């Protein structure tokens, strides 16, 4: 048995332990050792391995069998759990039509409802250590050891990392990928890129890793260093652009780049760049715009430590802190939160060479790492651009509206999912095609609406209420989202000081109304502003002046009616008859109100409340029908896949393009037929 000298240093001690572990099967249970005995040196007994002893007590101890080790099964379970975690989240059928290494299938992704990352997530080390982030309280150990400077926050200044200067200073430094890794990226590209394609490369440098035989129609490089792109033989034209300079929630801030995106590309590739992006959502938005419908974006990246020695300063916090598995999902989230359902076929791949270094945790794994020259891991996330609806498909109104929302800024994914079905119902409720067309165009005003709604207390003014208000506003043909309408929306929501002649008295007189009823009233009032028609201004004045008299009439005729119901009934009767010019004058409305009896008013109120309940039930039915349709489509898709699988398993003849004939083919060992003519 190897003896451990007490004089060994820590490093030598760990190395010796690792040697024992990896050569003696020390952690394997007895049954495993016995089973593998013919592959190793003959097993020796405990007594034979022990030093000679002349004492009887020592002999009796050696006669006692060694207790079963428990660490072996524990390590095995840990490895099984790890293998389970690393198992591909994609079906075998899906993998058949994709490049090798499919790890995450299109239906496996799960996302939070809103953008989950804070600002520090994409900062570089220098920025994290600057003013505002250099807080001693954030580092208790620094305080305990006395290393924290109590005045550091006051004396330090904000650091802005100049990425363009960094890359220019590194212009002579080459990435120099391991040939095995570069080959994997090239092979992946070859599966999806074809001759004649137009290709846009973001983060372009001296090597694009494209297949040498590929003949694209054009290959435009967009990078930080012109000299590197000029050294790239694949690029046909190039442009220096700072991908980290963006317009928030819109895209990359560069006019020439925006014009370039308008040309439309078949593919966008972005290799080994995602780890340096500080505004990835905007870069992916620009990429989506640059693609033609059906075009593909392919984003390869390497393991987190692949070139840390060369470009460490430029890495973002998320790249430093997260594992390679997490990077795969984070990269997928950039697709999701840039254009949502505007991407389809989102997939993640592990294209690491077979002998690549594994990202292990714990001292044992590090001790067992033998080959320091092993290549790093490599991964890819990719998706295709869906076509945006230019006009409404009457058979799928909600789908058409959803596509209109894909690239809208300000709205979170949660908001889009809530507002889309409500907009579809509002669209269906409109009578004329002209009003429907206007509403579809006015969907572009949703960011202006939500810019105000996101400032509201989400507990008092729920996300569902926000979505309903937004849908009601857009569904009104008179709502254009102009500045005057948005300003009045803010006053109605209490986000701006209310006007003395309108919103202040309206708010005071309708104070008892339920919040959801106020939302309905707000949606009816706001579109009336911003009109150049002078009669519309007169109608607004008549509405605010008529509120108190109308409430007084209802109270006198219905003395037992609750004040909230009085305000609801009076405001809606007045709004429906007076707010739109050409319906009823203030005097005509007063005469009509005077003729109504208590029974009439109670009936109108009951009808109004039942309408609300019916609308709620209709919405629930709409959701149930949509879920049933989604389930039906999914079941049909699965059935088609089963049929395809069965056809592949049973197919025995195939067309041979060389002879122009159908010819017999043989089954492989796995039960499938191999097409020799591909």
C-alpha positions in Angstrom: 0.0 0.0 0.0 1.3 3.5 -0.8 2.4 5.3 2.4 1.8 9.0 2.9 4.8 10.8 4.3 4.1 13.4 7.0 6.6 15.6 5.3 4.7 15.9 2.0 3.4 19.3 1.1 -0.3 19.9 0.6 -0.1 19.8 -3.2 2.0 16.6 -3.2 -0.4 15.1 -0.7 -3.4 15.8 -2.8 -1.6 14.4 -5.9 -0.8 11.2 -4.0 -4.4 10.9 -2.8 -5.6 11.3 -6.4 -3.2 8.6 -7.6 -4.5 6.2 -5.0 -8.1 7.0 -5.9 -7.7 6.6 -9.6 -5.5 3.5 -9.6 -6.8 1.4 -6.8 -10.6 1.7 -7.2 -10.5 2.6 -3.5 -14.1 4.0 -3.5 -15.7 1.1 -5.3 -17.9 -1.3 -3.2 -16.6 -4.9 -2.7 -18.9 -6.4 -5.3 -17.5 -4.0 -7.9 -13.9 -4.8 -7.0 -14.6 -8.5 -7.3 -16.5 -8.1 -10.6 -13.6 -6.2 -12.1 -10.8 -8.4 -10.6 -9.7 -9.7 -14.0 -9.0 -6.2 -15.2 -6.7 -5.3 -12.4 -3.9 -6.8 -10.3 -5.0 -9.8 -8.1 -6.8 -8.7 -5.0 -5.0 -9.0 -1.7 -6.4 -9.6 1.7 -6.4 -6.9 4.4 -3.9 -9.0 6.3 -1.5 -9.3 3.3 -1.5 -5.5 2.8 -1.0 -4.8 6.5 2.5 -4.5 8.0 3.7 -7.7 9.7 2.6 -8.0 13.3 3.6 -10.3 16.1 0.9 -9.5 18.5 -2.1 -11.7 18.9 -4.4 -8.7 19.3 -3.1 -7.4 16.0 -3.8 -10.7 14.3 -7.3 -10.8 15.6 -7.9 -7.3 14.3 -6.7 -8.3 10.9 -9.1 -11.2 10.9 -12.0 -8.9 11.2 -13.5 -8.1 7.6 -13.3 -4.5 6.4 -16.7 -2.8 6.8 -18.4 -1.9 3.6 -17.5 1.6 2.4 -20.4 4.0 2.0 -18.6 6.7 0.0 -18.6 4.6 -3.2 -22.4 4.3 -3.5 -22.6 8.0 -2.6 -20.3 9.1 -5.4 -22.2 6.8 -7.8 -25.5 8.4 -6.8 -23.9 11.8 -7.3 -22.7 10.8 -10.8 -26.1 9.4 -11.6 -27.8 12.7 -10.6 -25.3 14.6 -12.7 -25.9 12.4 -15.7 -29.6 12.8 -15.2 -29.2 16.6 -15.1 -27.1 16.6 -18.2 -29.4 14.4 -20.2 -30.7 16.0 -23.4 -34.0 17.8 -23.0 -35.1 17.0 -26.5 -36.9 14.1 -28.2 -35.1 11.6 -30.3 -37.3 12.5 -33.2 -36.4 16.2 -32.9 -32.7 15.3 -32.7 -32.9 13.4 -36.1 -33.6 16.6 -38.0 -30.9 18.8 -36.3 -27.2 19.0 -36.1 -25.4 16.7 -33.6 -25.3 17.7 -30.0 -28.9 18.8 -29.5 -29.3 19.4 -25.7 -32.4 21.5 -25.3 -35.4 21.1 -27.6 -37.8 23.7 -28.8 -40.5 22.8 -26.2 -38.1 22.4 -23.2 -37.5 26.1 -22.4 -39.1 27.8 -19.4 -39.0 31.5 -18.8 -39.9 33.9 -16.0 -42.7 36.4 -17.0 -40.4 39.4 -17.0 -36.8 40.2 -17.8 -35.0 38.7 -14.8 -31.7 40.4 -14.8 -30.6 43.6 -13.0 -28.0 46.1 -14.2 -25.1 44.6 -12.4 -25.6 41.3 -14.2 -23.9 42.6 -17.3 -21.2 44.8 -15.7 -17.5 44.2 -16.0 -15.2 43.8 -13.0 -13.9 47.4 -13.2 -17.5 48.8 -13.2 -18.5 46.6 -10.3 -15.6 47.9 -8.2 -16.4 51.5 -9.0 -18.5 54.0 -7.1 -21.9 52.8 -6.1 -20.7 49.2 -6.1 -17.7 49.7 -3.8 -19.7 49.4 -0.7 -17.9 48.1 2.4 -21.2 46.7 3.7 -21.3 44.4 0.6 -18.0 42.8 1.8 -18.2 41.9 5.5 -14.8 40.3 5.3 -13.2 43.5 4.2 -14.7 45.3 7.2 -13.5 42.6 9.6 -9.9 42.6 8.3 -9.8 46.4 8.1 -9.3 46.5 4.4 -12.4 48.5 3.7 -12.0 52.2 3.2 -14.7 54.1 5.0 -14.4 57.0 2.6 -14.0 54.9 -0.6 -17.6 55.6 -1.8 -17.0 59.3 -1.6 -13.5 59.4 -3.1 -14.1 56.9 -5.9 -15.7 57.7 -9.2 -17.9 55.7 -11.6 -15.9 53.7 -14.0 -17.3 53.2 -17.5 -15.5 50.3 -19.3 -14.6 51.4 -22.8 -15.1 48.2 -24.7 -14.1 49.6 -28.1 -10.7 50.9 -26.7 -10.2 47.5 -25.0 -10.6 45.6 -28.3 -8.5 48.0 -30.3 -5.7 47.6 -27.7 -6.1 43.8 -28.1 -6.2 44.0 -31.9 -3.0 41.9 -32.2 -4.3 39.2 -29.8 -5.9 36.3 -31.5 -8.5 34.0 -30.1 -6.7 30.9 -31.4 -9.4 28.3 -30.8 -8.3 24.7 -30.4 -8.6 23.1 -33.8 -11.0 20.5 -32.5 -13.3 23.2 -31.1 -13.1 25.3 -34.3 -14.0 22.2 -36.3 -17.1 21.6 -34.2 -18.3 25.1 -34.8 -17.6 24.8 -38.6 -19.5 21.5 -38.7 -22.5 23.0 -37.0 -22.5 26.0 -39.4 -22.3 23.5 -42.3 -25.6 21.9 -41.2 -27.6 25.1 -41.5 -25.8 27.5 -43.9 -26.1 27.1 -47.6 -24.5 28.5 -50.8 -26.1 31.7 -51.9 -27.1 32.9 -48.5 -26.6 36.4 -47.2 -24.8 36.3 -43.9 -24.4 39.0 -41.2 -21.7 38.3 -38.6 -21.8 40.1 -35.3 -18.6 40.3 -33.3 -16.6 39.6 -36.4 -12.8 39.3 -36.1 -10.1 37.4 -38.0 -11.8 34.0 -38.3 -15.5 33.2 -38.9 -15.2 29.4 -38.7 -17.4 29.0 -41.8 -17.0 25.9 -44.0 -14.3 26.5 -46.6 -16.5 25.3 -49.3 -19.4 27.6 -48.4 -20.1 30.3 -51.1 -22.5 32.9 -49.6 -24.0 35.6 -51.7 -22.5 38.1 -49.2 -20.9 38.0 -45.8 -21.0 41.3 -43.9 -18.8 41.5 -40.8 -19.7 43.8 -37.9 -17.0 44.1 -35.3 -15.0 46.3 -33.1 -11.6 46.2 -34.9 -11.3 46.9 -38.6 -7.9 45.4 -39.0 -9.1 42.0 -37.7 -12.0 41.9 -40.1 -9.7 42.8 -43.0 -7.6 39.8 -42.1 -10.7 37.6 -42.4 -10.9 35.9 -45.9 -14.6 35.0 -45.5 -15.9 38.6 -45.1 -16.9 40.5 -48.2 -17.6 43.8 -46.5 -17.3 45.1 -43.0 -18.4 47.8 -40.6 -17.1 48.9 -37.2 -19.9 49.1 -34.7 -20.1 49.2 -30.9 -22.6 46.5 -30.1 -22.7 47.7 -26.5 -24.0 51.1 -27.5 -27.8 50.7 -27.7 -31.1 52.5 -27.4 -32.8 50.9 -24.5 -35.4 48.3 -25.4 -35.1 49.0 -29.1 -31.7 48.0 -30.6 -28.1 48.9 -31.4 -27.6 52.6 -31.7 -25.9 53.1 -35.0 -27.7 54.6 -38.1 -25.4 52.7 -40.6 -26.0 49.4 -38.9 -29.7 50.0 -38.8 -29.7 50.6 -42.6 -27.7 47.5 -43.0 -30.3 45.5 -41.0 -33.0 46.8 -43.4 -31.3 44.9 -46.3 -32.5 41.5 -44.8 -30.2 38.5 -44.2 -30.7 34.8 -44.4 -28.5 34.2 -41.4 -27.0 36.1 -38.5 -24.0 34.4 -36.8 -22.4 35.6 -33.6 -19.6 33.4 -32.3 -17.8 34.0 -29.0 -19.3 37.4 -28.5 -22.3 36.9 -26.2 -20.0 36.8 -23.2 -19.0 40.4 -23.7 -22.4 42.0 -24.4 -23.8 44.4 -21.8 -27.1 44.9 -23.5 -27.8 41.6 -25.1 -31.6 42.0 -25.4 -31.1 45.0 -27.7 -28.5 43.2 -29.8 -30.9 40.3 -30.3 -33.7 42.7 -31.2 -31.5 44.2 -34.0 -30.6 40.7 -35.1 -34.3 39.8 -35.4 -34.9 42.9 -37.5 -31.9 42.1 -39.7 -33.2 38.6 -40.6 -35.6 37.7 -43.4 -38.7 35.7 -42.3 -37.4 32.2 -41.8 -33.8 33.4 -41.4 -31.7 31.8 -38.7 -29.6 33.3 -35.9 -26.8 31.0 -34.7 -24.9 31.9 -31.5 -21.9 29.7 -30.6 -19.9 30.3 -27.4 -17.2 28.5 -25.5 -16.8 27.3 -21.9 -16.5 30.2 -19.4 -12.7 29.7 -18.9 -11.8 29.3 -22.6 -9.9 32.6 -23.0 -10.2 34.2 -19.6 -6.4 35.0 -19.6 -6.7 37.0 -22.8 -10.0 38.9 -22.4 -10.8 38.7 -18.6 -11.4 42.4 -18.2 -14.2 42.4 -20.8 -16.2 39.5 -19.4 -19.6 40.4 -17.9 -20.6 39.4 -14.4 -23.0 36.8 -15.6 -20.3 35.0 -17.6 -18.0 34.9 -14.6 -20.6 33.8 -12.1 -22.6 31.2 -14.0 -21.9 27.7 -15.2 -21.8 26.6 -18.8 -25.2 24.9 -18.4 -26.6 28.2 -17.1 -25.0 30.1 -20.0 -27.0 27.9 -22.4 -30.3 28.9 -20.7 -29.3 32.6 -20.3 -28.4 32.7 -24.0 -31.9 31.2 -24.8 -33.5 33.9 -22.6 -31.9 36.6 -24.8 -33.9 35.2 -27.7 -37.1 35.0 -25.6 -36.9 38.5 -24.2 -35.9 40.2 -27.4 -38.8 39.1 -29.7 -40.6 36.4 -27.8 -42.7 34.3 -30.0 -41.2 36.1 -33.0 -38.5 33.4 -32.7 -39.3 29.8 -33.4 -37.4 26.5 -33.2 -35.3 27.8 -30.4 -32.7 25.1 -29.6 -29.6 24.6 -27.5 -26.6 22.4 -28.4 -23.6 21.0 -26.7 -21.0 20.6 -29.5 -18.0 20.1 -27.2 -15.4 17.7 -28.6 -15.5 14.2 -27.0 -12.3 14.8 -25.0 -13.3 18.3 -23.9 -12.7 19.4 -20.3 -15.7 18.9 -18.2 -17.0 21.6 -15.9 -16.8 19.8 -12.6 -17.2 21.0 -9.0 -15.4 19.9 -6.0 -11.8 19.0 -5.1 -12.2 15.3 -6.1 -13.1 16.3 -9.7 -10.1 18.7 -9.9 -7.8 16.0 -8.6 -9.0 13.6 -11.2 -8.5 16.0 -14.1 -5.6 14.5 -16.1 -5.3 16.0 -19.5 -4.5 19.7 -19.2 -4.4 19.9 -23.0 -8.0 18.8 -23.5 -10.1 21.3 -25.6 -12.7 23.5 -23.9 -16.4 22.9 -24.2 -18.4 24.6 -27.0 -22.2 25.3 -27.1 -24.7 26.8 -29.5 -28.1 28.4 -29.1 -30.1 29.3 -32.2 -33.6 30.3 -33.4 -35.4 31.2 -36.6 -37.4 34.4 -37.3 -41.2 34.0 -37.7 -43.1 36.1 -40.2 -44.9 39.0 -38.7 -48.5 39.5 -39.7 -49.0 42.5 -42.0 -52.7 42.2 -41.7 -55.2 40.4 -39.5 -56.0 36.8 -40.2 -59.7 36.7 -39.3 -59.3 33.0 -38.4 -56.6 33.8 -35.9 -57.0 37.3 -34.7 -55.1 36.7 -31.5 -52.2 35.2 -33.3 -52.1 38.2 -35.7 -52.1 40.6 -32.8 -49.4 38.7 -30.9 -47.1 39.0 -33.9 -47.7 42.8 -33.8 -46.5 42.8 -30.2 -43.3 40.8 -30.7 -40.9 43.7 -31.0 -42.8 46.4 -29.1 -40.6 47.9 -26.4 -41.7 48.5 -22.8 -44.1 45.6 -22.6 -42.9 42.6 -20.7 -43.7 39.1 -21.9 -46.2 38.9 -19.1 -48.0 42.0 -20.4 -48.1 40.7 -24.0 -49.7 37.5 -22.9 -52.3 39.3 -20.9 -53.2 42.0 -23.4 -53.3 39.9 -26.6 -56.5 38.0 -25.9 -58.2 41.1 -24.7 -57.2 43.0 -27.9 -58.6 40.1 -29.9 -61.9 40.4 -28.2 -62.0 44.1 -28.7 -61.2 43.6 -32.4 -64.1 41.1 -32.8 -66.5 43.6 -31.1 -65.9 46.3 -33.6 -68.5 46.7 -36.3 -66.8 48.2 -39.3 -63.6 47.0 -41.1 -62.3 50.6 -41.0 -62.4 50.6 -37.2 -60.8 47.2 -37.1 -57.9 48.4 -39.4 -57.4 51.4 -37.2 -57.3 49.3 -34.1 -54.7 47.0 -35.6 -52.5 50.1 -36.4 -53.0 51.6 -33.0 -51.4 48.5 -31.3 -48.2 50.4 -31.9 -49.3 52.9 -29.2 -49.2 50.2 -26.5 -45.6 51.1 -25.4 -46.8 54.6 -24.6 -49.7 53.3 -22.6 -47.5 50.8 -20.7 -44.9 53.5 -20.0 -47.5 55.0 -17.7 -49.0 51.7 -16.4 -45.7 50.3 -15.2 -45.5 53.1 -12.7 -48.8 52.0 -11.0 -48.9 50.0 -7.8 -49.4 46.4 -9.1 -51.4 45.4 -6.0 -53.9 48.2 -6.2 -53.9 48.2 -10.0 -53.3 44.6 -11.0 -51.6 43.5 -14.3 -55.0 42.2 -15.5 -56.5 45.6 -14.9 -53.7 47.2 -16.8 -54.1 44.9 -19.7 -57.9 45.5 -19.8 -57.3 49.3 -19.8 -54.7 49.1 -22.5 -57.0 46.9 -24.7 -60.0 49.2 -24.1 -58.0 52.2 -25.2 -56.5 50.6 -28.3 -59.9 49.2 -29.1 -61.4 52.7 -29.3 -61.1 54.0 -32.9 -60.6 57.5 -31.6 -57.5 56.6 -29.6 -54.3 57.4 -31.4 -51.8 57.5 -28.5 -51.1 61.2 -29.2 -49.4 63.3 -26.5 -52.6 64.9 -25.3 -54.3 61.6 -24.8 -51.2 60.1 -23.0 -51.0 63.2 -20.8 -54.7 62.9 -19.8 -54.2 59.2 -19.2 -51.5 60.0 -16.7 -53.7 62.6 -15.0 -56.6 60.1 -14.8 -54.2 57.5 -13.2 -53.0 60.0 -10.7 -49.4 60.0 -12.1 -49.6 63.7 -12.9 -51.3 66.6 -11.2 -54.9 66.6 -12.3 -56.4 69.5 -14.3 -58.6 71.7 -12.2 -61.3 72.0 -14.7 -61.7 68.2 -15.5 -59.7 65.5 -13.7 -59.8 67.0 -10.2 -63.7 67.2 -10.1 -64.1 63.9 -11.9 -61.8 62.2 -9.4 -63.6 63.7 -6.4 -67.1 63.0 -7.6 -66.3 59.3 -8.5 -64.3 58.5 -5.4 -66.6 55.7 -4.2 -66.5 53.7 -7.5 -64.6 50.4 -7.5 -61.1 50.5 -9.1 -62.1 48.3 -12.0 -65.1 50.5 -12.7 -62.9 53.6 -12.8 -60.7 51.8 -15.3 -63.7 51.4 -17.6 -64.6 55.0 -17.3 -61.0 56.1 -17.9 -60.9 54.0 -21.1 -64.0 55.8 -22.3 -62.9 59.3 -21.4 -59.2 59.4 -22.5 -59.8 58.8 -26.3 -62.1 61.9 -26.3 -59.1 64.1 -25.8 -56.8 65.2 -28.6 -59.5 65.9 -31.2 -59.4 69.0 -33.3 -63.2 69.0 -33.4 -64.5 71.9 -31.2 -67.7 70.0 -30.4 -65.6 67.3 -28.7 -64.3 69.9 -26.3 -67.8 71.1 -25.5 -68.9 67.5 -24.9 -66.1 67.0 -22.3 -67.2 70.2 -20.5 -70.8 69.0 -20.5 -69.7 65.6 -19.0 -67.8 67.1 -16.1 -70.5 69.7 -15.5 -73.3 67.1 -15.6 -71.9 64.6 -13.1 -73.2 66.1 -9.9 -76.7 66.9 -11.2 -77.0 63.4 -12.6 -75.9 61.8 -9.3 -78.5 64.0 -7.5 -81.3 62.8 -9.7 -80.4 59.1 -9.2 -80.1 59.6 -5.4 -83.6 61.2 -5.2 -85.2 58.5 -7.3 -83.3 55.6 -5.7 -82.7 56.5 -2.0 -81.6 53.0 -1.1 -79.0 52.6 -3.9 -75.3 52.4 -2.7 -73.2 55.5 -3.4 -70.8 53.4 -5.5 -73.6 52.3 -7.7 -75.0 55.8 -8.0 -71.6 57.0 -9.3 -71.2 54.0 -11.6 -74.7 54.3 -13.1 -74.6 58.1 -13.4 -71.1 58.4 -14.9 -71.7 55.7 -17.5 -75.1 57.0 -18.5 -73.7 60.5 -18.9 -70.6 59.2 -20.8 -72.6 57.1 -23.2 -74.9 59.9 -24.1 -72.9 63.1 -23.8 -69.2 62.4 -24.2 -69.4 61.7 -27.9 -70.6 64.7 -30.0 -73.8 64.2 -32.0 -75.7 61.9 -29.5 -77.4 64.0 -26.9 -77.1 67.5 -25.7 -76.8 68.3 -22.0 -80.4 69.6 -22.0 -81.8 66.5 -23.8 -79.9 64.2 -21.4 -81.5 66.1 -18.4 -85.0 65.6 -19.8 -84.3 61.9 -20.4 -83.0 61.4 -16.9 -86.1 63.2 -15.4 -88.4 60.7 -17.2 -86.7 57.6 -15.8 -88.3 55.9 -12.8 -86.6 54.0 -10.0 -87.5 50.7 -11.7 -85.9 51.9 -14.9 -82.7 52.9 -13.1 -82.4 49.7 -11.1 -83.0 47.7 -14.3 -80.2 49.6 -16.1 -77.8 49.0 -13.2 -78.6 45.3 -13.0 -78.1 45.0 -16.8 -74.8 46.8 -16.5 -73.5 44.5 -13.7 -74.8 41.4 -15.6 -72.9 42.6 -18.7 -69.7 42.7 -16.6 -70.3 39.2 -15.3 -71.2 37.9 -18.8 -68.0 39.5 -20.1 -66.0 37.8 -17.4 -67.6 34.4 -18.3 -67.1 35.0 -22.0 -63.4 35.7 -21.3 -63.1 32.4 -19.3 -64.8 30.5 -22.1 -62.5 32.2 -24.6 -59.5 31.0 -22.5 -60.8 27.4 -22.3 -61.5 27.3 -26.0 -57.9 28.5 -26.7 -56.4 26.0 -24.3 -58.5 23.2 -25.9 -57.3 24.3 -29.4 -53.7 24.4 -28.3 -54.0 20.9 -26.9 -55.7 19.6 -30.1 -52.9 21.1 -32.2 -50.3 19.5 -29.9 -52.0 16.1 -30.0 -52.2 16.3 -33.8 -48.5 17.2 -34.0 -47.5 14.2 -31.8 -49.7 11.9 -34.0 -47.9 13.2 -37.1 -44.5 12.6 -35.5 -45.6 9.0 -34.6 -46.7 8.4 -38.2 -43.3 9.8 -39.4 -41.4 7.5 -37.0 -43.5 4.5 -38.1 -42.9 5.3 -41.8 -39.2 5.6 -41.2 -39.1 2.3 -39.4 -41.1 0.4 -42.0 -39.7 2.1 -45.1 -37.8 -0.4 -47.3 -37.5 1.4 -50.6 -36.2 4.9 -51.5 -35.6 7.0 -54.6 -32.0 6.8 -55.9 -31.3 10.1 -57.7 -28.3 8.5 -59.4 -30.3 5.9 -61.2 -33.7 7.6 -61.2 -35.3 4.5 -59.7 -36.9 3.3 -56.4 -34.5 0.8 -54.9 -34.5 -1.6 -51.9 -32.5 -0.5 -48.8 -31.4 -2.5 -45.8 -32.2 -2.1 -42.1 -29.5 -1.0 -39.8 -28.8 -2.7 -36.4 -30.9 -0.2 -34.6 -34.0 -1.0 -36.6 -33.9 2.0 -38.8 -33.2 2.1 -42.5 -30.1 3.8 -43.8 -30.6 5.9 -47.0 -27.4 5.3 -49.0 -28.3 8.0 -51.5 -28.2 11.1 -49.3 
